[in-house]
Amino acid sequence: MYQEFFGLSRPPFKITPDTSLFFEGSQRGAALEALMYAINSGEGIIKVVGEVGSGKTMLCRMLEVRLSGNVDVIYIANPSLSPDNILQVIAHELHLDVKGETNKVTIMQQIQTYLLKKHADNRQVVLFVEEAQSMPIETLEEIRLLSNLETDENKLLQMVLFGQPELDEKLAQPHIRQLKERITHSFNLSPFAPEDTLQYLNFRLRAVGYKGPDIFNKKTAGVVKKYSDGLTRRINIIADKSLMAAYSEGSHTVTPSHIKSAALDSEFNKIGHKVSQNKNNLYLAGGFILVILALTSGYYMGSNHLGIFSQAETALIKPTLIKPASVKSERINNDPKKPDSVALQPLKQMPVTNAQQAAVSPAVSIQHPPVKNNNEQKKVAPDSITERLEITRQWLHETAGNHYSIQLFLARTIDADKVEAFLRDTPATLDFTRVYLYETVINGRAWYGVLYNDFDTRDKAIETLRTLPSSLKASDPYLRRISTLKKDQVKMTAATQ
């Protein structure tokens, strides 16, 4: 909502990684260059450790962008994989023809054969393991065995482990010291210092088109650092809400009060440090809410359009923050004769159209019929496989590559009846309209892949993965990045033309 006010072309502080907004200060640029050198050197295992929200995922995405075209990147984004499953997942990401009953020795041999062929073609394969601190030790040990695959001069598979500080604690255990000894390069992403925080805030704003005087100064950046602990994700959340607060007051400068209110709303108060809750802060919060309501009731009702708020903006609009504040009545009603108390009357619920609902949907913008229960799902389940494939193609086309989906299972195209049976009898715990189907070719054989849902963050995908019914967990579902699925679709389209 504040973008036009500040002259911004797009949101500057989204918490999802945007490689076009990569900040090279605070040693991030140096870490990226060092990681690229370590990967290109092709030796050992690389480890990147940082606190939650320190920028590990952004660094991971930047590596994919900056690495040369002869490097193939595969991802392991599911930290709960067992030792038996990890090799199958890697084999599938490499498009190898393995089945659930294939033993580990056979899978390892197929992986080695594939990597040798890539090496002969002068191509390098790099495995990125995210949330490595959550992987069972036995699974990490299985990954270590993959590092044994090598020629006389080169490793066939380069690995980068991204994890939180708990990863170091896990690697310090004596019975996993063999893995630790294989780590040749270690990087630690430290929190931003106050001066780095200031540079980061103003860099982000300039990167999305801001051209005025700096909105954040040394003092306010110090306050942001204080409440965020210098972690980029927290900095983004606090900065976003601070800009909203400044916008609500018509100010082009963010003040410490704006930042404190944003930190209070985000619950980023430190242990042993009580966030100030004086009257000024509460009045600021109350006044901010009333102005937002004014904008919603005035501008949006006048244009017959519902105001759509981001998660960060919606989080600010909480009843617990509202306290009567001194707000001019004409900002609410455009009528100075009406008393201020009129401004506190709740707005009537406005109808939400399908297009507006799609704008706040956590998944894609494709409109599906509403689903209330499994009986209603079965009414739409007889969709043909062809129709389901087309829905999936449209979904992949519209969805951002950094989103995730859950791969439920694979089935040979000659076993299409199994897929049809699943579509017909989708478990009641799943939303049938979020079941997707795509085609792929593995070692010359055609397969159907069944996916579930669309998640804008890995954490949301993992949370849903853990709650899947046991009947689906038996098929060892795992996370897939949408960017990888898009590449599969491009290959399939090229193969059929």
C-alpha positions in Angstrom: 0.0 0.0 0.0 2.9 2.4 0.6 4.7 1.7 -2.7 3.1 4.6 -4.7 3.6 6.9 -1.7 7.4 6.3 -1.6 7.7 5.9 -5.4 8.6 2.2 -5.4 8.2 -0.1 -8.3 7.7 -3.2 -6.1 7.9 -4.3 -2.5 11.5 -3.7 -1.1 11.3 -6.0 1.9 9.6 -9.2 0.9 10.8 -12.1 3.1 10.9 -14.6 0.1 14.3 -14.5 -1.5 14.6 -12.2 -4.5 18.0 -12.5 -6.2 17.6 -9.1 -7.9 17.8 -7.6 -4.4 20.9 -9.5 -3.2 22.9 -7.3 -0.9 26.7 -7.9 -1.2 27.6 -6.0 2.0 28.3 -7.5 5.4 30.6 -10.1 3.7 27.6 -11.6 1.8 29.2 -10.8 -1.6 32.6 -12.2 -0.4 30.9 -15.3 0.9 29.2 -15.9 -2.5 32.5 -15.5 -4.4 34.2 -17.9 -1.9 31.4 -20.4 -2.3 31.7 -20.3 -6.1 35.4 -20.8 -5.9 35.0 -23.8 -3.5 32.4 -25.4 -5.7 34.5 -24.9 -8.9 37.5 -26.4 -7.2 35.5 -29.6 -6.8 37.0 -30.8 -3.6 35.3 -32.1 -0.4 32.0 -30.9 1.2 31.1 -27.3 1.9 29.2 -26.1 4.9 27.3 -22.8 5.3 25.9 -22.1 8.8 23.8 -19.2 10.0 20.9 -18.4 12.3 17.3 -18.6 11.2 16.7 -15.7 8.8 20.3 -14.9 8.3 20.2 -15.2 4.5 21.2 -18.9 3.8 18.4 -19.4 1.3 19.2 -16.2 -0.6 22.8 -17.3 -0.8 21.7 -20.7 -2.1 19.5 -19.0 -4.8 22.4 -16.7 -5.8 24.7 -19.7 -6.2 22.3 -21.2 -8.8 22.2 -17.9 -10.6 25.9 -17.2 -10.6 27.3 -20.7 -11.2 28.5 -21.4 -14.8 26.3 -23.1 -17.3 28.2 -26.4 -17.0 27.1 -26.9 -13.4 23.9 -28.9 -12.7 22.3 -28.2 -9.4 20.0 -30.6 -7.5 18.2 -29.8 -4.2 17.3 -31.8 -1.1 14.8 -29.6 0.7 13.2 -32.2 3.0 15.2 -32.6 6.2 13.3 -35.6 7.5 14.5 -38.1 4.8 15.6 -41.5 6.1 18.9 -43.1 5.0 16.9 -45.5 2.8 15.1 -42.7 1.1 17.8 -40.1 0.5 19.5 -42.1 -2.3 16.2 -42.6 -4.0 15.4 -38.9 -3.9 18.8 -38.0 -5.3 18.4 -40.6 -8.0 15.0 -39.2 -8.9 16.3 -35.7 -9.1 18.9 -37.0 -11.5 16.1 -38.6 -13.5 17.4 -42.2 -12.9 15.1 -45.1 -13.3 14.8 -46.5 -9.7 11.9 -48.1 -8.0 10.9 -48.4 -4.4 12.3 -51.9 -4.1 15.6 -51.1 -5.7 18.4 -51.7 -3.1 20.9 -49.1 -2.1 23.9 -50.7 -3.8 22.1 -50.7 -7.1 21.0 -47.1 -6.7 24.6 -46.1 -5.8 25.9 -47.8 -8.9 23.4 -46.0 -11.1 24.3 -42.6 -9.5 28.0 -43.3 -10.0 27.4 -44.3 -13.7 25.4 -41.1 -14.2 28.0 -38.9 -12.6 30.8 -40.5 -14.6 29.0 -39.7 -17.8 28.5 -36.1 -16.7 32.2 -35.8 -15.9 33.1 -37.2 -19.3 30.8 -34.5 -20.8 32.8 -31.9 -18.8 29.8 -31.1 -16.6 29.7 -30.8 -12.8 26.9 -31.9 -10.5 26.4 -30.0 -7.2 24.0 -31.2 -4.4 22.5 -28.5 -2.2 21.1 -29.8 1.1 19.0 -27.2 2.9 18.1 -27.4 6.6 20.9 -29.9 7.1 20.7 -29.6 10.8 17.4 -31.4 10.9 18.6 -34.4 9.0 19.1 -37.6 11.0 22.8 -38.4 11.6 22.3 -41.7 9.6 21.1 -39.7 6.6 24.1 -37.3 6.8 26.3 -40.4 6.9 24.7 -41.7 3.8 25.5 -38.4 2.1 29.1 -38.7 3.2 29.3 -42.0 1.4 28.3 -40.2 -1.8 31.4 -38.0 -1.4 33.5 -41.2 -2.0 32.4 -41.1 -5.6 35.4 -39.7 -7.5 37.9 -40.1 -10.3 41.6 -40.1 -9.8 41.6 -36.3 -9.8 38.1 -35.0 -9.1 35.0 -35.6 -6.9 32.1 -36.6 -9.0 29.5 -35.0 -6.7 30.1 -31.6 -5.0 28.0 -31.0 -1.9 26.9 -27.8 0.0 25.3 -28.2 3.4 23.1 -25.2 4.5 22.1 -25.3 8.2 21.5 -23.6 11.4 24.1 -23.6 14.3 22.7 -26.9 15.5 24.4 -28.4 12.4 27.8 -27.7 14.0 26.7 -29.3 17.2 25.6 -32.4 15.4 28.9 -32.6 13.5 30.8 -32.3 16.7 29.5 -35.7 17.8 32.3 -38.3 17.7 30.5 -40.9 15.7 30.0 -38.5 12.7 33.6 -37.1 12.7 34.2 -38.8 9.3 31.7 -36.4 7.7 33.2 -33.4 9.5 36.7 -34.3 8.3 35.4 -34.2 4.7 34.3 -30.6 5.1 37.0 -28.5 3.3 35.3 -25.1 3.4 33.1 -23.7 6.2 31.2 -20.4 6.1 29.4 -18.6 8.8 26.8 -15.9 8.1 27.1 -13.4 10.9 24.2 -11.0 11.8 24.4 -7.5 10.3 26.2 -4.8 12.3 24.4 -1.4 12.7 26.3 0.1 9.7 25.5 -2.9 7.5 21.9 -2.6 8.5 21.7 1.0 7.4 23.4 0.1 4.1 21.1 -2.8 3.6 17.9 -0.9 4.2 18.7 2.0 1.9 20.1 -0.4 -0.8 16.9 -2.3 -0.9 14.8 0.9 -1.2 17.1 2.2 -4.0 17.0 -1.1 -5.8 13.2 -0.9 -6.2 13.1 2.7 -7.5 13.3 5.0 -4.5 14.9 8.3 -5.4 14.4 10.6 -2.4 16.5 11.3 0.7 17.4 8.3 2.8 14.3 7.0 4.6 16.4 5.3 7.3 19.3 7.1 9.0 22.1 5.9 11.3 19.8 6.3 14.4 16.8 4.4 13.0 19.0 1.7 11.5 20.4 1.2 14.9 16.9 0.7 16.3 16.2 -1.8 13.6 19.4 -3.7 14.4 18.4 -3.7 18.1 15.1 -5.4 17.5 16.1 -7.6 14.6 19.4 -8.9 16.1 20.8 -8.1 12.6 18.9 -11.0 10.9 17.8 -10.1 7.4 14.4 -11.8 7.7 13.6 -9.8 10.8 15.0 -6.6 9.3 12.7 -7.1 6.3 9.6 -7.6 8.5 10.3 -4.6 10.7 11.3 -2.3 7.8 8.1 -3.2 5.9 5.8 -2.5 8.9 7.8 0.7 9.7 7.2 2.0 6.2 3.5 1.2 6.6 3.4 3.2 9.9 5.2 6.2 8.2 2.9 6.0 5.3 -0.2 6.1 7.6 1.1 9.4 9.1 2.0 10.9 5.7 5.6 10.9 6.6 8.5 10.2 4.2 10.8 9.5 7.1 10.8 6.5 9.4 11.2 7.3 13.1 12.3 5.2 16.0 8.6 5.1 17.2 7.5 3.6 13.9 10.2 0.9 14.3 9.4 0.2 17.9 5.7 -0.3 17.1 6.6 -2.6 14.2 8.9 -4.6 16.5 6.2 -4.8 19.2 3.6 -6.0 16.6 6.1 -8.6 15.3 7.0 -9.8 18.8 10.7 -9.3 18.2 11.3 -8.0 21.8 14.4 -9.4 23.3 14.6 -11.7 26.4 15.0 -9.5 29.4 14.2 -6.4 27.4 10.6 -5.2 27.6 9.5 -3.4 24.5 8.2 0.0 25.4 4.4 0.2 25.5 3.9 3.8 26.4 0.9 5.9 25.3 2.7 7.3 22.2 3.3 3.9 20.8 -0.2 2.8 21.4 -1.6 6.0 20.0 0.6 5.5 16.9 -0.7 2.0 16.5 -4.3 3.1 17.0 -3.9 6.0 14.6 -2.3 3.7 12.0 -5.2 1.3 12.1 -7.7 4.1 11.7 -5.9 5.5 8.7 -5.8 2.1 7.1 -9.5 1.7 7.7 -10.0 5.1 6.2 -8.1 4.1 3.1 -10.0 0.9 2.8 -13.5 2.5 3.3 -12.8 5.6 1.3 -10.5 4.8 -1.7 -11.3 1.2 -2.1 -15.1 1.4 -1.6 -15.1 4.4 -4.0 -13.4 2.4 -6.7 -15.5 -0.7 -5.9 -12.3 -2.6 -5.1 -11.3 -4.5 -2.0 -8.0 -3.6 -0.4 -5.7 -6.6 -0.4 -3.1 -6.7 2.3 0.1 -8.7 2.5 0.7 -10.9 5.5 2.9 -8.3 7.1 0.3 -5.6 6.5 -2.5 -7.8 7.8 -0.5 -8.6 10.9 -0.6 -5.0 11.9 -4.4 -4.8 11.8 -5.0 -6.5 15.1 -7.8 -5.6 17.6 -5.2 -5.8 20.4 -3.3 -2.8 18.9 -6.3 -0.5 18.6 -6.7 2.2 21.2 -8.7 5.4 20.7 -6.3 8.0 19.3 -6.6 11.5 18.2 -7.3 11.2 14.5 -9.0 13.9 12.4 -12.5 12.8 11.5 -12.2 14.2 7.9 -9.6 11.6 7.2 -12.2 8.9 7.8 -15.4 10.5 6.6 -14.3 13.6 4.6 -16.8 15.4 6.8 -15.3 17.6 9.5 -18.7 18.1 11.1 -19.0 14.4 12.2 -17.5 13.6 15.6 -14.3 11.6 15.9 -16.2 8.7 17.4 -17.7 8.0 14.0 -14.3 6.9 12.9 -14.3 4.0 15.3 -17.4 2.3 13.9 -16.5 -1.0 12.3 -16.8 -1.2 8.5 -19.3 -3.6 6.9 -17.9 -6.7 5.4 -17.3 -6.3 1.7 -17.9 -9.2 -0.7 -14.8 -10.9 -2.0 -14.7 -11.7 -5.6 -12.9 -14.8 -7.1 -10.2 -12.6 -8.5 -9.6 -10.9 -5.2 -9.5 -14.2 -3.4 -6.9 -15.4 -5.8 -4.7 -12.4 -5.0 -4.4 -13.5 -1.4 -4.3 -17.2 -2.0 -1.1 -18.9 -0.8 -1.1 -21.1 -3.9 -1.7 -20.2 -7.5 -4.2 -18.0 -9.2 -6.0 -20.7 -11.1 -9.6 -20.8 -10.0 -11.0 -24.2 -8.9 -14.4 -25.0 -7.7 -14.7 -24.8 -3.9 -14.3 -28.1 -2.1 -15.9 -28.6 1.3 -15.5 -32.3 1.9 -14.4 -35.5 0.2 -17.8 -36.3 -1.1 -17.8 -33.1 -3.1 -14.2 -33.9 -4.2 -15.4 -37.2 -5.7 -17.9 -35.2 -7.8 -15.1 -33.5 -9.6 -12.6 -36.3 -9.3 -13.5 -37.9 -12.7 -11.4 -35.2 -14.4 -9.5 -37.0 -17.1 -5.8 -37.3 -16.9 -5.5 -35.0 -19.9 -7.4 -32.3 -18.1 -5.4 -32.6 -15.0 -2.2 -32.4 -17.0 -3.4 -29.2 -18.6 -4.4 -27.7 -15.2 -0.9 -28.5 -14.0 0.8 -26.9 -17.1 -1.1 -23.7 -16.4 -0.2 -23.8 -12.7 3.5 -24.3 -13.4 3.4 -21.5 -15.9 1.9 -19.0 -13.4 3.8 -20.1 -10.3 7.1 -18.6 -9.1 10.1 -20.9 -9.4 11.1 -20.5 -5.8 7.8 -22.1 -4.6 7.6 -25.8 -3.5 5.2 -28.7 -4.0 5.0 -32.1 -2.5 5.6 -35.1 -4.8 3.3 -37.8 -3.5 4.3 -40.6 -5.8 5.4 -41.6 -9.3 3.6 -44.1 -11.6 4.5 -45.4 -15.1 2.2 -44.0 -17.8 1.3 -47.6 -18.7 -0.2 -47.8 -15.1 -2.5 -44.8 -15.7 -5.3 -46.7 -13.9 -3.4 -46.2 -10.6 -3.4 -42.5 -11.1 -7.0 -42.4 -12.1 -7.9 -44.4 -9.0 -6.0 -41.9 -6.8 -7.8 -39.0 -8.5 -11.1 -40.8 -7.9 -10.4 -41.7 -4.3 -8.3 -38.8 -3.1 -8.0 -38.9 0.7 -10.4 -36.7 2.5 -7.5 -34.8 4.2 -6.3 -33.4 0.9 -7.9 -30.6 -1.2 -8.5 -32.3 -4.5 -8.2 -29.0 -6.4 -4.6 -28.8 -5.3 -3.6 -32.2 -6.7 -1.5 -31.8 -9.8 -0.2 -34.2 -12.4 2.8 -33.9 -14.7 4.7 -36.1 -17.2 8.4 -36.8 -17.2 10.8 -39.2 -18.8 13.4 -41.1 -16.8 15.9 -43.2 -18.7 13.6 -43.3 -21.7 10.5 -44.4 -19.8 7.4 -42.2 -19.4 6.1 -41.5 -15.9 3.3 -39.6 -14.2 4.3 -37.5 -11.2 1.5 -36.7 -8.7 2.0 -33.5 -6.8 0.1 -31.8 -4.0 -0.3 -28.1 -3.3 1.8 -25.0 -3.8 3.8 -23.4 -1.0 5.6 -20.1 -1.1 8.0 -21.2 1.6 9.8 -24.4 2.3 8.7 -24.3 6.0 5.0 -24.4 4.9 5.7 -27.3 2.6 7.5 -29.3 5.3 4.7 -28.6 7.8 2.1 -30.1 5.4 4.4 -33.0 4.5 4.6 -34.0 8.1 0.8 -34.0 8.4 0.1 -36.2 5.4 -1.9 -39.4 6.1 0.2 -42.5 6.7 -1.2 -44.1 3.5 0.7 -41.4 1.5 3.8 -41.3 3.7 4.3 -45.0 2.8 5.2 -43.7 -0.7 8.0 -41.6 0.7 6.7 -38.2 -0.5 9.2 -35.3 -0.6 9.5 -31.7 -1.6 10.0 -30.5 -5.2 11.1 -27.0 -6.2 8.8 -25.5 -8.8 11.8 -24.3 -10.9 12.9 -28.0 -11.3 9.4 -29.0 -12.3 9.4 -26.1 -14.9 12.6 -27.5 -16.4 11.0 -30.9 -16.7 8.0 -29.4 -18.5 10.3 -27.6 -20.9 12.2 -30.8 -21.7 8.9 -32.7 -22.2 7.5 -30.0 -24.5 10.7 -30.0 -26.6 10.6 -33.8 -26.8 7.1 -33.8 -28.2 7.6 -31.1 -30.8 
